[in-house]
């Protein structure tokens, strides 16, 4: 009996280890492919799709996916499904309205991502966008009263330094990707877009995390509520920015299979991360982000003629190190009476608390 139990435990550990590495691969592919594919479709010659319509379409697909998941959780019971939605969205309308704030910011962030990637080299965007870790950490300290370890404060300093080095290098060299004409992009515009996107990501993510902690509603239901507001606000933004052009050319103008791939990646990327993180941990999440920076840089060299020099390598290296350091678990101080009991436990993870907020994983 004991041998059988040992085999079960060993098999479970092997399965969990396999799932972790699969999760790592999925996160790397998702992070790198989204940025590279957006950059690719936005730099192709000819007419381009409306980014505002792509944001709306991604929100619609996300809402439909979450609705299907909620229906499946109710075992296809339409009545229970409708009752859940009515009670959560209409009856508890105050909770629903609270999500209008992060939804507005997420919609702005998604539009800014297109602007930033359209004007910045993919590798530069990938490195600079890690500033969202800094903004999320700061908002977490201010709004959620979370504490950072010395290692995490050091990692944030390294992160800021690395991003600054990359920006100095880019500003000094003024290098452009070979596939793009200098007239088609503005580095300053892209930099402002990514900085504002990082600020909005940090605030909205922490705000959303605060709402999740104060409610028993599932993440899928909250994403439905976010998606409803996101769709409405996205439509308003599309009307304001591209209304006349969309009315003339159509909502799906410029949509190619590659564009649809970008939209599906953006729609399901956040949901996918939420699922795979269940089997991974924050250290693997840090590895995934670091690997995706490397993959984006190497791929940009071959696809877009991006030039990597010593200064960029130094800055990107500091960012990669900072991401890894920030994701390391933080030891939790135990009372003396529990110290001996905790030391007999063979699972070190139960005595460690990773700080990385859920808000970094949501969007």
Long-range contacts (C-beta under 8 A, 24 or more apart in sequence): 16-279, 19-279, 19-280, 20-279, 20-280, 20-281, 20-284, 22-276, 22-279, 23-276, 23-277, 23-279, 23-280, 23-284, 23-288, 24-280, 24-284, 24-287, 24-288, 24-291, 26-272, 26-276, 27-273, 27-276, 27-280, 27-284, 27-285, 27-288, 27-289, 27-292, 28-288, 28-291, 28-292, 28-295, 30-265, 30-269, 30-272, 30-273, 31-126, 31-288, 31-289, 31-292, 32-126, 32-291, 32-292, 32-295, 32-296, 32-299, 33-265, 34-262, 34-265, 34-266, 34-269, 35-117, 35-122, 35-125, 35-126, 35-296, 36-122, 36-296, 36-299, 36-300, 36-303, 37-258, 37-261, 37-262, 37-265, 38-113, 38-114, 38-117, 38-118, 38-262, 39-117, 39-118, 39-121, 39-122, 39-125, 39-300, 39-304, 40-258, 40-303, 41-256, 41-258, 41-259, 41-262, 42-114, 42-117, 42-118, 43-118, 43-177, 43-179, 43-180, 43-184, 43-304, 47-253, 47-254, 48-254, 49-252, 49-253, 49-254, 49-255, 49-256, 49-259, 50-238, 50-242, 50-245, 50-246, 50-251, 50-253, 50-254, 51-111, 51-114, 51-115, 51-118, 52-111, 52-234, 52-237, 52-238, 52-241, 52-242, 52-246, 53-238, 53-242, 53-246, 53-251, 53-252, 53-253, 54-114, 54-259, 54-262, 54-263, 54-266, 55-107, 55-110, 55-111, 55-114, 55-234, 55-237, 55-238, 56-231, 56-234, 56-235, 56-238, 57-263, 57-267, 58-110, 58-263, 58-266, 58-267, 59-107, 59-227, 59-230, 59-231, 59-234, 59-267, 60-227, 60-231, 61-263, 61-264, 61-267, 61-268, 62-223, 62-227, 62-230, 62-267, 62-268, 62-270, 62-271, 63-223, 63-224, 63-227, 63-228, 63-231, 65-267, 65-268, 65-271, 66-220, 66-221, 66-223, 66-224, 66-227, 66-271, 67-224, 69-220, 70-218, 70-220, 70-221, 70-224, 73-220, 84-221, 85-224, 88-217, 88-221, 88-225, 89-224, 89-225, 89-228, 95-211, 95-215, 95-217, 95-225, 96-225, 98-211, 99-208, 99-211, 99-222, 99-225, 99-226, 99-229, 100-229, 101-204, 101-207, 102-204, 102-205, 102-207, 102-208, 102-211, 102-226, 103-225, 103-226, 103-227, 103-228, 103-229, 103-230, 103-233, 104-229, 104-233, 105-200, 105-203, 105-204, 105-207, 106-200, 106-204, 106-226, 106-230, 106-363, 107-229, 107-230, 107-233, 107-234, 107-237, 108-196, 108-200, 109-197, 109-200, 109-201, 109-204, 109-363, 110-234, 110-266, 111-237, 112-193, 112-194, 112-196, 112-197, 112-200, 113-193, 113-197, 115-189, 115-190, 115-193, 116-190, 116-191, 116-193, 116-194, 116-197, 117-190, 118-185, 118-190, 119-185, 119-186, 119-187, 119-189, 119-190, 119-193, 120-185, 120-187, 120-190, 120-191, 120-194, 121-170, 121-177, 121-300, 121-304, 121-306, 122-296, 122-299, 122-300, 122-304, 122-306, 123-293, 123-296, 123-297, 123-300, 123-306, 123-308, 123-312, 123-316, 124-166, 124-170, 125-190, 125-194, 126-292, 126-293, 126-296, 126-297, 127-162, 127-163, 127-166, 127-293, 127-315, 127-316, 127-319, 128-163, 128-166, 128-167, 128-191, 128-194, 128-195, 128-198, 129-194, 129-197, 129-198, 130-159, 130-163, 130-289, 130-293, 130-319, 130-322, 130-323, 131-159, 131-160, 131-163, 131-194, 131-195, 131-198, 132-197, 132-198, 132-201, 132-202, 132-205, 132-360, 133-159, 133-322, 133-323, 133-326, 133-360, 134-159, 134-160, 134-198, 134-202, 135-198, 135-199, 135-201, 135-202, 135-203, 136-201, 136-202, 136-205, 136-206, 136-357, 136-359, 136-360, 137-202, 137-326, 137-357, 138-202, 139-202, 139-203, 139-205, 139-206, 139-359, 140-206, 140-209, 140-357, 140-359, 143-206, 143-207, 143-210, 144-206, 144-209, 144-210, 144-357, 146-355, 146-357, 148-355, 149-330, 149-355, 151-325, 151-328, 151-330, 152-325, 152-326, 152-328, 152-330, 152-355, 154-325, 155-321, 155-322, 155-323, 155-324, 155-325, 155-326, 156-322, 156-326, 158-318, 158-319, 158-321, 158-322, 158-325, 159-318, 159-319, 159-322, 159-323, 159-326, 161-315, 161-318, 162-314, 162-315, 162-316, 162-317, 162-318, 162-319, 162-320, 162-321, 162-322, 163-315, 163-319, 164-315, 165-311, 165-312, 165-314, 165-315, 165-318, 166-311, 166-312, 166-315, 166-316, 166-319, 167-191, 168-311, 169-309, 169-311, 169-312, 169-315, 170-312, 173-307, 173-309, 175-306, 175-307, 177-300, 177-304, 177-305, 177-306, 178-304, 178-305, 179-303, 179-304, 179-305, 180-304, 201-363, 202-359, 204-359, 204-363, 205-357, 205-358, 205-359, 205-360, 205-362, 205-363, 206-357, 206-359, 207-359, 208-359, 208-362, 209-357, 209-358, 209-359, 209-362, 212-358, 219-274, 223-271, 270-362, 270-363, 273-361, 274-361, 274-362, 277-361, 281-349, 281-354, 282-327, 282-328, 282-329, 282-354, 282-355, 282-356, 283-324, 283-327, 283-328, 283-329, 283-354, 285-327, 285-356, 285-361, 286-323, 286-324, 286-326, 286-327, 286-328, 286-356, 287-324, 289-323, 290-320, 290-323, 290-324, 293-319, 293-320, 294-320, 326-355, 326-356, 327-354, 327-356, 328-354, 329-353, 329-354, 329-355, 330-354, 330-355
